Amino acid sequence: MARPSNKTADPKNVSRQMRSARFFGLLAETFRAMGDESRVKIIWSLAHGALSVGQISELLGMSQPAVSHHLRTLRNLKLVQVRKSGTTAFYSLDDEHIDRLLKQGTEHVEDLMK
């Protein structure tokens, strides 16, 4: 994907690179899911390694039902995945794309705070 610049875009080129409505819908859903402070905290926590619902709940000071609700949303959008170990479910980021989104968002916010 091209880097943002100050130059004027060619509408014909932009038109050729447009994506489907489904693509933009899923992209908007992804950003919407990551637009919730509690879910961003969960994603931040999982960027450091797999955690159980109880561990996330304790770490973030949230109820287990609230954490489970947010994890369900994140799992449905394939932002996190679950792995069972005995009776315990461990959650982790689904792939490196989510980690990169978090890192780039972090860099952006750190620049804003300077």
N, C-alpha and C positions, 0 to 999 in steps of 0.2 A: 504494500500500500504506500502511496506517495506521502511524503512528509508535508505537513502544513506549511504554506508559504504565503507571502504577501502578493504574489503575482495573480493576475486574473485567470480564472479557469476558462477552458474552452467548453462551452455547453455540449457540443457534439461529443467530445471525449468523455465528459461526465455521463452523458446519456448511454454511451457504449459500455460504461462500467457499472451501470445501475444493476441492482439485484432484485430478486423477487420480493413480493409483499411478505411471503412467509419468512424470508431471510430477515427483513427489517423488523418483523413482528418478534422473532426470536431474539434478535439483538436488543430490542427495546425491553423485552422480558428479562433478559440477563442483566441489563443495567438497572432495571426496576428492582430486581431481587437484591442487587448489590447496593441499592440506594437506601436500604434500611440499616440504621446504625447497629442494631442487634445482630443482623446477619453479617455485616462487615466485621464486627468483633469476632463472630464465630469463624468466618473465613480467615481472619488474621491469626486466630488461635490455631487453626488447622494448617496454616502455612508452616507451622513449626513442627508438625507431626500429627499422627493419628491420635484421637482422643475419644473417650466414651461420652455419652450424654451426661452422665454424672460428673465427669471431670470438667466438661465444658460448663455445666451448670454451676459448679463450685467456683471455677476460675472466673466466671463473668458475673457471679452473684444473681443468676436468673433461676427461675423455677425449671425443673426438669420438663414439665409439659410445654413451657414456652420454648425451651431449647429444641425439644422434639418437633414442635410445630415449624420452627424456622428451618431445621434440618430437612424436614419433609419438602418444604418449598425449594430449598437449595438442591436437594436430591432430584426432584422432579425436573429441574432445569439442567441436570447433569453438571452442577458446579461442585458437588461433593459426592463421594461414594461411600458405601458402607461395607465393612468386612466383619463377619461374625467370628468370635473366638469363644467357644463354649456358649455360655448364655449372655455374653457381653458383646455388644455391637460397637465397633470402632469406626469413626468417621474420619475421612481424609479428603483433601482436595482431589477432584476428579482427574485433573491433568495439569501440565505445566502452563497451559494458557491462563488458567485462573490465577495461578501464582504470579504470572507476568502482569495480568491486569491489576492485581493488588500492588505489585511493586511499582508499576507506572503511576497508579493513582497516588501512592505514597510519595513518590518523587514530585508529583505535581503539587500536592498539599504542602510538602516541605518547602518548595519554591515559593508558594503563596505566603508562607509564614515567615519568610526572610524579611 
